[in-house]
Amino acid sequence: MGAFYQSRAPLRLGFGGGGTDIPPYCDEFGGCVLNATIDLFSYCSISPRNDNQVFFSTKDSSISCITSSEKALPLEGDFIFHKATYNRVVREFNQGRPLPCNITTYSDAPIGSGLGTSSTMVVAILGAFKEWLHLPLRKDEIAHLAFEIERIELGFAGGKQNQYSAAFGGINFINFFREGKVVVNQLTIEKSILNKLQDSLLLYYTGASRDSSVIIKEQVNNVKIKARDPVLAMHALKKNAIKMKQYLLTGDLGSFAEGLAQSWEVKKKMASTISNNNIDSIFGIARKAGALSGKISGAGGGGYIVFMVDPSQRIEVEKALQQLEGNIQRFHFVPEGVTSWKNTAFNEIKAGLN
């Protein structure tokens, strides 16, 4: 086994503005989001093959498939994201010549968890191809490619924040303008503020993944038909995200907690399926135990909830949530986005030492 090319891209927590990055809202009104990348990742490993085949596998499950290394793989069956990314790389960067290889992926969080897993996986695959083929891609170009692959070529509903946060990493305030323009503002937060924020956040997995496209399609349709309450809710989300950015920069975490609560209350007005009885029950139990506020990270309907807690009450909130079917997820913020490197099989290294 020869050299192989690896990459990883971080998942993200959404604090404010999520949903305003989704066309047609951001195309008409402009959008903005506040989010942060954490030490949960999507990984990709690519190794060249000497035959005319492409082999896909995931360590998340036992699923795998092998196919001829054509210049355009059919976008059907399993590994849709992998195949579409392979097709784009072959078409745009290899002059349509097939690329026989093994592509293996893994993610620290399940698809549908609300942490941007699908988009982050595409970014990670592009990162591994970049390393293998020495592609001169900037972070914004990787993010834009990932957006086009997922949203345009595959037609999955959703926004743009996940691709850009995975590519850039860090605490970001991202603006989305008309004609597809995106500006990533990486926030420089004082270490003491960042440590206090870290200590005040509790991430809880509900145990239920969901199909975000169903929720997002309802949001998109509400904008298209100019439904008054959902559109006003998106306007309010955008304004609140701007305030939350300022609270974070100045270390006003009390107001930040209030902003998180406001984001959740407003977000629920964007589509009817964003919350449900189970989610409402979890929020009620956490608040009764001392949580200050919280919101679903991502489209809603399930996945992860990020709670804001007074550090002195963390243990009580954790104990209350541990009685439920989900689980608490430990995490830390990470400043870096997608990274890639060339590796060599350990058996070859060992042989070279003998």
Protein Blocks (a to p, Z undefined) as FASTA:
>chain_A
ZZdddddddddddfbhphjlpcfklmmnopaddddddfbdcdddddddfbfcdcdddfkb
mcdcdddddfbdcdehehklmmmmmmmmmmmmngopacddddddddfbdehklnommmmm
mmmmmmmmmmmnopacdfklmmmmmmmmmmmmnopacdfklmmmmmngpaddddddehhi
acdddddddfklmmmmmmmpccddehiacdfklmmmmmmmmmmnopaklmmmmmmmmmmm
mmmmmmmmnopaklmmmmmmmmmmmmmmmpmklpcfklmmmmmmmmmnopabdcdedjbj
pajddddddfklmmmmmmmmmmmmbdcddddddfbdcdddddddfklmmmmmZZ
